[in-house]
Each structure stands twice: as structure tokens, then as C-alpha cells.
Amino acid sequence: ARAVEECEARKNELLELKKKAAGQIAARTPQQQPQAAQAPKPKKKMSLQDTVTSFMEQPEDVKARYYDDFYKTIIAANKNNSLISKEEMDRFEREVRTQVSLTKMVSRVSPVSSFIYAATDLANTGIEREWHLKEALWNYQTQFRDFLEKKFTLPDDQRTHSIFGGFFREPEYNLDDMPRFNYKPMPLGDRIAIVLTDIFLLFGFAVFFFMAAFVAFLRADIID
């Protein structure tokens, strides 16, 4: 009986502690209440207008460095692409030149081929003229690339502010110093040097056929 009484007393004591703790929790202010962990809010994506506005608020030296890096990247990419294209084109042309030279050598067994090669190259309308024109175009591309590099690597204070309200600072639109493509035909001396082989072959063919005709005439029977 005594053990039952002790259990009842212990039970009542625990109930009192529970009620007291509940009263203390209810008396807390909202600031004292523990806050549940909240999931981080997703960052709001900046619009293009916000990006432009934020950039334009940067100091002038920061924007100047950005413009310099921007144009240097464009120029470097243009140079790299041009060099790769030139290397590939040179490799391709070397293969084509080898095949063309072999074809011309084989076809020169006929005097007609030698005459065509000599006539077209001497008149600046043959294969050599095409290669000369391509070389001139590549040289002009190099000049134009150097012009762009000079144009877009100007100091920042020499660039205008006319694109997208000043978001991009571009060089002044002035093409007076832009290089012009001025193709000069291959000099006559160079063309003569190219066709000398075919001229000598044609001369040799003429002598050979003349001698063959002369010998045939001497051996022919004369009919009275």
C-alpha cells in the first residue's frame, strides 16, 4: 500500500511540472519563440535592363578595363581564326599545286597543252593568275586585320559612346584610313618566266615536226 501511495505522489508531481512548463512556454513573446528553419529563397534573376543599369553605375576605370578586355578578346579570336584558316588554305594549296604540276607535265606530251598553258599564263588568265590573286587576297586580309586591331585597341577616352546608351564604347565610325584592296596583275616579266618551259617545248615540237615532214618529203617517190 505504501508503494502505491509513493507512485501516486510521484505521478502528481510530474503532472505539476508538466503544467508549469506549458505555462512558461505559453508566456513567451513571439520574438522568444523558436523559429522553424526556412528554406533559402531562390535568387531573383536580373533582367537585361538591371544588368545594364548595374554596369553603368560602376566607376569609369572599371568600365574602361571591361571595354579593353572585351575588344582584346574579339581581336585575339579574329587573329586565331585567320591564322588557322591560312594554315589550312596553305596546306590545301600545296596539295593542289602538286597535282596541277603533275597533270601539266603529263599533258605536255601534246603541243596543244603547251600552247594553252603558254597562251593563258602569258595573257594573265591561267592557273598562275588565280594563285597570284589568292595570295593578294590573303595579304589584304592581314592588312584589314591589322586595321581592326589598331581601331579597337584605342585608349578608352578615344572611343565614342553610341551603342545601347553607352553600354558599349565603340571606336569612331571613320573608314578613311581603312586599307583598300588594290589588285595588281602579275608583272609581265614574271609571266614570261613562267611560260618559258612551254615556249621551249613548242619550239622543240615545231623543229621536230618540221624535220619529220622534211625527211618524209625527201623519202617520197617523185611521180613524173
TAHU-V551267 format. One record per pair of residues at least 6 apart in sequence whose ideal C-beta (glycine too) atoms are under 7 Angstrom apart, sorted by the first residue. I is the first residue (numbers start at 1). J is the second residue. D is the distance in Angstrom with one decimal. If there is no record, write none. Layout:
I J D
I J D
This chain:
52 164 6.9
52 167 5.3
55 167 6.7
56 166 6.9
56 167 6.9
64 156 3.9
67 156 5.8
67 159 6.9
67 169 5.1
68 156 6.7
71 152 4.2
71 153 6.6
74 152 6.8
75 148 6.6
75 149 5.0
75 152 5.9
75 153 6.9
78 145 6.3
78 148 6.8
79 145 6.5
82 141 6.5
82 145 5.8
86 138 6.3
100 127 6.2
104 117 6.3
107 113 4.1
108 114 5.2
108 201 5.9
111 202 6.1
111 205 4.2
114 198 4.2
114 201 4.5
114 202 5.2
115 202 6.1
117 126 6.7
117 195 6.9
117 198 4.8
118 195 4.4
118 198 3.8
118 199 5.7
118 202 6.6
120 126 3.3
121 128 5.1
121 191 5.9
121 194 5.2
121 195 5.0
122 191 5.5
122 195 5.2
124 185 5.3
124 186 6.1
124 191 6.3
128 186 6.9
128 194 5.4
129 186 6.4
132 186 4.9
133 183 6.6
136 183 5.4
140 179 6.9
140 181 4.7
143 179 4.3
144 179 6.0
147 178 5.7
147 179 5.7
151 171 4.9
152 171 6.1
154 171 5.6
156 169 6.6
159 169 4.0
159 170 6.1
159 171 5.6
160 169 6.8
160 170 6.0
160 172 5.4
161 169 5.4
162 170 6.3
163 170 5.5
